[in-house]
Amino acid sequence: MKQSDQESPKSFKIDKSDDQLMVAPDADISTGQAALLGLQHLLAMDVYVVPIIIAGMLSLPLANKMGLIQATFLAAGIGTILQTGVFMKMPVTQGASFVPLGALAGIYIAAGRGTVGMATIFGSLIVGALFVLILGFTHVVPKLIQKFVPSLVGGTIITNVGLSLIPSALNDNIFQASGNLNSNVLLGIITAGALVVCVMISLHFPQYDRIFRLGSILIALTIGTIVAAFMGRFSVKSVLEAPWFSTPKFALTSYGLHFSLSPILTMLIIYMVLMTETTGTWFAVSAVTNTKLTPQRINRGVFGEGVSCLVSALVGSTPVTGYSTNAGIISITGVASKKAFIGAGIWFILFSFVGKLSALLAAIPSAVIGGVFAIICSTIMLNGLRVVSQSHFVERALYILGIPIILTLGLVLMPSSLKNEAPTFVQYLLDSPIATAAITAIILNQLLPDNQQLKLTKVEK
């Protein structure tokens, strides 16, 4: 790590004023507040989208589809509680990652589909999770981060996390979502506008700050859903038809496990990409909570990631990762209490068994979620730029920051036909702009000479 980055060799430290947080990570809040704020975090996450996409790609029957959705909620809840309360002890939520989608579909088809295909998927996921656990035991990841991820690189990763998610928030949730395009845009604008109005009220009237800032996202989603109901875009029919209690389809009891070398090697690569992705999330959370990413904390996080992914595979879900959207939620609401995040984990577990609650969440129109999601993504991106501004910004920094941004935009806009022509391994990277941007920033930081450091060395001589 270079001296010009002016940071401690023991940790990745973000200098951020504490007064931007209303509730610090270790602050005590009531159980009711933890439940309400935890629900707000859950509602702002699109965790259910991943299992829906996978179910469509694999052409799963309805029962298997619902079982996968419920298992995803259960894995997210257990992983969130483990990372927040046991391992990292930072306000971090776990959720299904978009990175493995293509690989999982390829493994399923190559294994012959059906039960054998699902068993092969979960067998490879378990081995990959055990590999991450081994990384946690070896203490390798913190050393690598200390050497290769100074403030400039860390801030660049955070910036590209937010930047890469904005197109998804707008395209997937609004422009290309089901329903009338005009009504989708209107719902997105109304929901985003409600969020902005809540923030404005909290700034103009400090006495109402705790209501309108803490509950801004929940209020915006409620207003958006009510408007959607008046527009005929929200129906409680699916909620009424859903059972009160149902169980996920656990991997061991529903599919069994099958181990094959090629799928296992594929998932080992995917898990390495996932670690790059989740590390970016940890930087984002560190930036908005003023929490030091010490080697010990990072190592516990790696171990926690392995445990979370292992649990996820065993309950019948896909790999989980830290959700960077929640860093944006912390920035907007000013609430970083770990009790709220544990509350979100408990809500996830409840949703995995209570069919009507899951149906209600899934019934919120995607355009409503997109309106909030877009603003959250922008706050993540701007927090990344704030971290970048803390480093010694010289000419080399323009390339370390700029080229990953170009790559992120290029991969987001790349036609799928061009992506499909690439080798399978390359496709995994192309499907993850965050990982590609992170790797590029790290390589550029190592290759581009630090002239300022060279001048200091000459002066010392």
N, C-alpha and C positions, 0 to 999 in steps of 0.2 A: 504494500500500500504506500502510495507516494506521500511525502511530507507536504507537498503543496496542497493536498486536499484538506489539510489542517483538521484532522479528526483523530480521535484516540485509536490506537492500534487494538484496543481491547473491545471496542464495540462500534456499532453503526449508530451514531447519535444524531438526532434531529433537534436543532435549536428552534424551539417553537414556544411561543408564549402560552403559559398555562391558562391565561384568562380567556382563551378561545374555547375552552371546555367548561361547560356548566357543571358536569358531573364527571369526575376523574375515574380512571379504571378501578381503583380500589375503594371508591366512595361507597358508602352504605345507602341503599335505597329500600323503600318498603317492598313487601312482596307484591302488592297490587301494582306499584309502579313498574317493578321488574316484569310482571306479566304483561302489562300494556305495552311497554317499550319493547319487550321481546317479540310480541306479536307484530309490532311495527316493522322490526327488522325482517321477520319472516315474510310479511306481505310485500316488502320491497324486493325480495329475491325471487328469481324465476326458476327455482330448483326443479319444479315439476316439468319444465320444458324438456330437459334432457331425456327423461324416461319416455316421454311422449314421442320424441324424435326417434329414439332407439326402437321403440315398439313399432313405429311405422317402417323403419328401415328393415327390421327383421320380420315384418308381417306377422306379429304375434297375435294370437287370439285375444278376445276381450279380457278373459280371466287372467291371462298372463300379463296383459298390459296393465290392468289395475294392480296386480301384485307387484309389478316392477315399480310403479308410481309410489305405492305404499312403502316398499322397501327403501326407496330413495329418501323418503321423509324420515324413516327410522334411522338410516345411516347418517343423515345430516344431523339429526338430533344427538345421537350418541357421539359423533365426531366433534360437534360443537362443544358439548359438555366436557369431553376429554381434553381438548386443546385449551379451552378457556379456563377450566377449573383445575386441571391436573398437570398437563405438560407445559405448554407455552406460558400459561397464566397471563395471556393477553386477550383483549376482546376480539376474538376471531370466530367467525362462523364457517362451518364446513358445508359444502354442497357438491352435488354431482358436477364433474367437469365436462366441458364440451370437447376437450382434446381427444379422448379415446374413441369418439363416435365412429370414424371411418375404420379404425383398426378392429373394433368390436364386430362391426358388420362383416369385415373380411374374414375374421376368425370363424364366425357363425356359419357363413356360407361354405368356407373351405372344409369345415368339420362335418358337413352334411345336413345342416339345419336341425330343427326339432330339438328334442331333449339332449341329444348328443352335442349339438352345437352349443346349447346353453351350458352344459356341463364343461365343455372345453373352454368356454369363456371364463367361467368362474374358477376353473383350475389354474389358468394362466394368471388371473387377477390375484389369486392367493399367493402364488410364487412371487409375483412382482411386489406385493405388499411386504412379504418377508424380506425381500431384497432391500427395501427402504428401511425396514427395521434394523438390518445389519449396518446400513450406513449410519443410523443413529448410534449404534454401539461403537463404531470406529472413530467417531468424533471428526470425521473428514470434512463434512459440509461447512461447519463454522470457519475452519482454516481456509477453505477455498473462498468463502465469501470475504474474509478479511483481506485476502490477497488480491482478489479479482473484482470486488464490488465496492469501490469508494463512493463518496456522496454523489459525484457526477454520474457514475454508472447507475447507482441505486435510484437517483432521481429520474434518469432517463427511462428506466424500467417502469417506474410508477407512471410517468407521463404516457408511455405507450400502452399501459394497462387501460387507462381511461380512454385514450384515443381509439383503441381497437374495439372498445365496447360501444362507443357512440353509434356507429353504423348499425349494430345489432339492435340497439334500443329504438332506432328510428325505422329501419327497414323491416326487421322481423316482427316488431310489435305494432307498427303503425302502417307504413306504406305497403308492405306485402302481407299483412295479416288478413285473415278472413273478414268478410263484411265489406260494407261500402267504404271506399277510400275517403270520401269527403267526411263521413261521420267519424272514421278513424282519426283523421287529422284533427277534427273538432274536439273529439274526446281527449286526445293527447294534449292539445293546447289548453283546454279547460283544466285538466288535471295538473299540468305544469304551472299554469297560472295560479291555481289555488295554492300550490306549494309556495310560489313566490310571494303571494299575498300574505300567507302565514308568516313568512320570514320578515316581510315589511312591517307587519303589525308588531312582531316581537321587537323590532328595532326602534319603532316609533313610540311604542308603549311598553317600557321595560317591566311594568307591573304585571303584564300578561305574558311575559317572556317564557315562563315555564310551561304555559299551556300551548302557545302557538309555535314555539320553537321545538320543544320536546315532541309534541304530537303532530308536527307539520306534515310528515309523510302519511301518517294514518288519516289525518283530516283530508288531505288531498285525494287519497285513494277512495275515501268514503264519498266525497263530493263527486268524483269522477264516476263511481259506480252508480250513484243515485241518478246522475244525468244520463248514464247509459241505460238505466231502467226506463226512464221517460222516453228515450229514443228507441225502445224495444230491443236493446242490445244486451240486456241482462235478464236472465230467467232463473227462477228458483225451482223449476221443474226437475232438473238433474239433482238438486239437493234433496227434494222430497222423495225422489225415487231411490236415492242411495241408502244403503243399510246403515244403521247406527254403529254397528261393530263388525269389523272384518279384519283378517290378519294378512300380512304380506306373504308372498311366496318365497320362503327361505331356500337358499341354494342347495343345502344338503338334503332337505326333505323333499323338495319339489323336482330337482334336476339331477342331483348327485355331482360328482367331480370327475373330470377327465383331464389328464396331464399329457400334453404333447409339446415336443421341443420347439417347433417353429412358432406356435402361438406364444409360448413362454418367452422366447427371445424378442418377439415383437412387443410384448407388454413390458419387458425390461426397458426397452427404448422409450416407450410411452411414459413410464414412471419417471424416467430421468427428465423428460420434457415437463411432466407435471411438477416436479420439484422446482424447476426454474419458474414455472407459473406461480406456484404458491409462495416462493420466496419474494416475488414481486409484490404479492398481497401483504406479506409481513412488513415490507418496507413501507407500503402505503399506510397500514395501520400504525406503524411506528411514527410516521410523519404527522398524523393527525392527533395522536395521543401523547406525543413527547415521551415515548417509552424507548429505552435503550435496547437495541438488539445485541445483547451480549453473546459471546460464543456459547455460554451455557444455555441461554434461552433458545438460541437457534438450534442447538443440538437436541434439546427437549422437544422443539417443534418438529424436527425431522423424525424423531422417534414417535411423537404423537401422530404425525402424518402416516407413518407405517401402521400404527395400531388402528387408526381410523379407517384406512383403506382395507386392512385385514377384516375388521368388523363389517365394513360395507360389503365385501365379497361374500362373507359368511351369511349375511342376512338376505343376500340375493340382489344387491345393487351394484352399480358401477363405481369406479374410483372417485373419491371425494378430494376436494382441494379447498384452500382458503378462498372465500368469496370476497373479491376486492370491492364489490358494490357497498359492502357494509362500512368500509373506510369512508366512502362518500356520505353515508348516512350519519356517521359520527360527526363529520365535518359540518353537515347541515344542522343537526339537532343539538350538537354540543354535548351529547351524552355518550360516555365511553364506559359506563359501569359494566363490570364483568357479570354482575348479577342479572342485568338485562339480557346479556348474551346467553347466559345459562337458562334464563327464562325462554329465550328463543329456541334453545335446544329442547326444552321440555315441551314446548308447543309442537315442535316437529315430531316428537315421539307420540304425542297425543293424536296428531293428525294422521299418523301412520296406522292407527287402529280405529279411529272414529271416521267412518266413511262419509258422513254428512259434512263434517268439518273440511275434509279434503275436497269434497265436491264443491263446497261454498267458495273455497280459495281458488279452485280451478275455474269457477264460473265468472270471476272478475275478467272483463274484457282485456285482451292483450294491449289494446290502445291506451287504456287507463294506466296499466303498468308501465308502458313505454314512455308516457309523459313524465313520470317520476324518475324512471330509469335514466333518461337522457340527462337530466340535471345532475343526478348522482354521478354519472360518468364524467361530466365536465368538472365536478369538484375534485375527483380523483386525479384527473389530468393536471389541473392547476396546482394541486398539492405536490405533484411530481416536479413541476417547474419551480416551485418554491424551494424544494430540496436542491435542485440543480443550482439555483442562485446562491446557495450557501458555499459552493465550492469555488476554487480559484478559477474564474472563467477566462481562459486564454483561447488562442486561435484553434488549438486542437479540440477544444470542447465543442466548437461549432460542428465538427464532423461526428464526434462521439454522440452528440444529441441529435443532429440533423439526419444522418443516414438511417438510423433505426426508425425515425419518424417516417421517412420516405418508404422504407421497407414495410412498415406497418400498414400504411395507406395502400401500398401496392398489393399486398397480400389480401387485404380486405376487398379491394376492387378487382382482383384477378379473376378472369373467367374460369369456371369450373372445368371447361374443356381443356384449357392449358394446364391446369393443375393436375388433371388426370393423366396427362402424358408423362409426368415425372415418375421416377422410380418410387416404389412404395415407401421406402425410408424417408425420401425427400418430401413426400406428400404429408407425412406426419408433421414435419416442421412447417410446411406451407399452410397446414390447417391450424397452426398456432402462431399467429402474429406476435403474441407476447413472448413466447420462447425464442422465436427468430430474432426479434428486436433485442432481447436480453443477451443472447449469444453474440450478436454483432457488436453491441456496445462494449461487452467484455473484451472481445478480440481487438477492437479499435483502440481501447484504452491501453492495451498491452503493446500494440504495434506502433502507435503514433508517439514520437519522442516528446517528452515533457521538457521544452526548452527552458522553462523557468527553473526546473530542478537542475538542469545541466549548468545554468548560470550560477546557482547556489553552490554547486560542487566546485566550480572553477574558483569562485571567490574564496571558499574554504581552503583550497590548495594554495 
